Amino acid sequence: MAYLVQLVVLGLLIGGIYVAVGVGFGLVWGVLNIVNLSHGALVVVGAYLTWWLFANHGLDPFLSLPLDALLLFCLGYGMQRVVINRVIRAPLLFTFLLTFGLNLIVINVLLYLFKSDFRSVTPSYAGAGLVLGPLVFPYIRLGSLAVAVVLAGGLGLLLHRTRTGLAIQAVGSDRDAAQLVGIDLRHTYALTFAIGAACAGVAGGLISLIQAITPTAGEPYTLQAFVVVILGGLGRVSASVVGGLLFGLIEVFAQSIPGSGSVYANAIAFGLLVLVLVTRPQGVMGRRP
C-alpha cells in the first residue's frame, strides 16, 4: 500500500511539470487556433535563462521564475505581433509550418550561444526531500507542483476576473464579434501568445531543475503539451491541470510495470491518448459539442 501511495505522490509531482508545460500551450491553441510547434523551444529558453542566472549570479532557480516569465512574455509578444500575426487567419498547415520554422530558429540561436553541451542547475537542496513515514516528497518536485498550481490559478483568475482576460476569451469565442465591440485583435492575439510563452518560460525554469538541458531538449515537451491538452480538454485552464496530473500518473504507473522502461511507458501513455480521442474526443473535462 505504501508503494502504491508513493507512486501516486510521484505521479502528481511529475504531473506538476506537465501542468506548467500544458497551460500556455492550451491557451494559445484555444484562443488563436494555433498548435504552436515552437512551444518546446520557448520552454528551453526559460530553462537556459534559469541556468544562466544561477551559474553567473547565484540566483535561486525558483526566484528566477518571474524573470523567465517576463523575458518570454516579451519574446512571445514580439514573435506573434511581427511574424505569426501575418498568417493568423491562414489554414492550419501554414501556422504549423511557420511555428515549426520559428522552433528551428530558436534552437539554432541557442546552439550558437550555448553550443550543444549539457547544462545543469543544482541548488543545495537538489536531491533532498521531505520524508513522512514511508513517503518521500522531493523538494524540487514539491516546489514545482506548487508553482504549477499557482501558475494555473493565476491564469484562471486573469482570464475570468480581468478585462484583459475577458477580451481574450471573447476573441477565442468569436473574433469578428469581438472586433465589432472595439477589442484590438492584433494586440489581443499578441498578448495571448505572450502569456502562453511566459507560462512556457516558467515551465522551462522548473525543468532545468530536474534534467540537464541542451538546445534540443524542449522537443518532447511540445508533444507532451499536446497530449496534456487533449487528455484534459481544450479551452479550460482547469482541464489542462487535470490533463497534466493525469499524464504524470499514467507515466509513473506505466514505468512501474516490471521491465517496461521509459519506452513502454511512453507507448502506454500515448496509447491512452488515442483511446481518449476515440471514446471522448473533447477530453476528460472538455465540454460536449
N, C-alpha and C positions, 0 to 999 in steps of 0.2 A: 504493500500500500504506500509506504514511504517513497519507494522508487517511482510509482505512478504519479504521486503528488509532485515529486521533483521534476518529472517530465513535463507536467502541466505548467509548473512555475517557469521552467526554462523556455517552454513554447511561448508563453505570454511575454517573457522578457525579450526573446528574439523577435517576437511579433511587433514589439515597440519600434524596432528599426524599420520594419516594413510599413508600419503606420506612417512614420515620418517620410518615408520614400513615396508612399502612395497618395497622401492627401493633396500635394501640389499637382501631381500628375492628373489626378481625378478632377481637380478644379479646372485645369486648362482644357481637358477633354470635354468636360460637361458644359462649359460656357462657350469656348471658342470652337468646339468640334474639331480639335487638333489633337491627334495622337503624337505627342512630342517625342520624337526619337532622339532628341538631344538631352533628354532629362537626365540620363545617366552621366553624361559628360558634365552637366551642371553640378550633379552630386559630387563628382570628383574635384571640381573647382573648390567647392566648400571644404572638402577633405584636405586639399593642399593648403588652403588658407589657414586652417586649424593647425596643420603641421608646421607651417612657416612661423606662425605666431608663437607656437610652443618652442620650436627649435631655436629661434632667434631672439625672442623676448621673454621666454619662460612663462607665457600666459597660460593659465589652466584651460584645457580644452573646452570645458563647459562654459567658462567665462567668455570664450571667443565666439560662441554660437550667435550672439546678436550681431557681431561684426560680419560673420558669414552670411547671415540673413540680409544685412544691409548691402553688402557688396553684390550678392547675387540678385537682390531686388533691382539695383541699378543696372546690372548687366542684362537681366531679363527684360526690363523696360526698354532698353536700347535695342535689343535684338528684335523684339516684337514691333516696336514703332518704326524701325528703319528697314527691317527685312521682311519679317513674317506678315506684317500687315498688307503687303503688296499682293499676297495670294490668299487673303483671309476668306474670300468667297469662292476660291477656286475649288475644283474637285479634290477629294481627299488624297488622291495619289500625288498631287502637286505639293501639298503640305507634308506628306510623307517624305518626298524627295528633298524638299527644302530643309526640313528639320534634320534629316539624315546628313545632308551636306554640312549643316551647322555643327552637328555632332563631330564630324571628321575634322572640321576646322579647329574646334575647341581642343580635341585630343592632340592634334599636331602642334598647336601652340603650347600645350602642356609638355609635350615631348621635347620641344625646343627649349623650354625654360628649365625643365627638371630632369631631362633625359628619361631613360626607362628604369632607373634604379628604384628599388623598393624603399619606401619611407614609412616610418612607424612613429606613432605618438604613444609614449609610455610614461604616463604620470606615476607618481609614487604609489597610488592606490591600484594600479593595474595588477590584476591577478588576485586582489583581495576581495573579500565578500562578507556579507552578514550571515552568520550561522545561527539558525534557530532550530535546535534539536537536530533531526536528521536532514533538514533542508538547508541549502546554501543559496544565497542571493548575491551574485556578483555585483559589486558596487557600480561598475560601469554599465552593466545591463540594466540594473535597477534605475540608475540615473537616466539612461536612455529612454526607458519606458515612461518615466515621469515627464521628461522633456517632450516626448511624442504626444502624450495626453494633453499637456499644456498647449502644445502647438495646434493640435486638432481642436481643442476647446476654444483657443483664441481665434482660429479661423472661423469656427462656427459662430462665435459672437460677432466677428467682423461682418459676416455675410447676413446675419439676421437682425443685428441691433444697430447698424450704422447706415447712413445714407449711401455711402460708397458701396457697401455690401449689397444693399437693396438694388442699387443701379446695376451691379454685376449680375445679380440674379435676373433682373429684368431683361438684360441683354441676352442672357442664356435662354430665357423663355421665348422671347420674340424680339429680335434685334431691330426690325423695322418699326414696331410699335414703340420700342424704347427710344429710337431716334426721333419719332414724332413728338414725344413728350419732352424733348430737349436734352437727352443724355448724349454726351460726346462719345460716339462709338470708338473712335481711334484711341482716345485716352483710356476708356474703359477696357478695351482689348489689351492695351499695353500694361495697364495696371493689373489685370487678371494674370497675364503671363508673368509679370514681375513677382506677384505674390506666390505663384507656383514655383518660380525659380528660387525665391527666398526660402520656401519650405525645402527645396532640394539642397540648398546650402546648409541648412540646419542638419538635414539627414546626412550629408557628407561629413560634417563635423563629428557626428556620432559614429559614423562608420570608420573614421580614421582611428578611433579608439579600440576597435575590435579586430581590425585586419590591416596588414601592410597595404599601402596604396601605390599604384602606378597610374600613368595617364589613361590606360585602357581598363582600369578596374571597375568603372561605372557601367560598362555594357550590360552585365547581368541584371543590374538594378532597374534598367529600363523595362526589361521583360518582367521582372518581379513586380514592378509598379503596375504594369498592365494586368497581371494576374490578381493583384490585390483589389483593383478597381472592379474587375469582372466578378470576383468572388463576392465582394460586398454589395456592389450595385452602383451604377453611375449616377452622379448628380447629388449625392448627400455626403457630407463630411463624416457623419456617424457610420455610414456604410463603409467608407474607407477604413475607419478604425476597426470595425468588425472584420473586414476582409484581411487587414494586416495581421490581427491577432489570430484569426483562423488559419492563415497561411503559416504563421510561426508554429502553431500547434501541429499542423499537418506535417511540416518539415521535421520537427523533433520526433514525433511518434514514428514517422517513416524511417528516420535514421536509427531508431532504437530496435528495429527489426534485425535479428541476427544475420550478419553477412550482407546487409543491404547497402551500406555505404552511402555517400552523397549522391552517386549516380542514380541508384534506385529511388532514393528519397525524392530527387527532383522529378523522376518519372512518375512517381505516385502522386506528387503534388500537382503536376500538370495534367495527369490523367483525371484527377478530380476536377480540375478546371474544365476539361472537356465535358465531364459528366454534368457539371453545373450549367454549362452552355446549352446542353441538350435538354435538360429537365427543367431548368429555371433560368432562362437567358437574361432576365433582369437582375440576377444576383440574389444573394441571401436576403438583403434588406431593400432591394430595388422595388419600385412601385410597378404593379402590373399595368400594362398598357390599357 
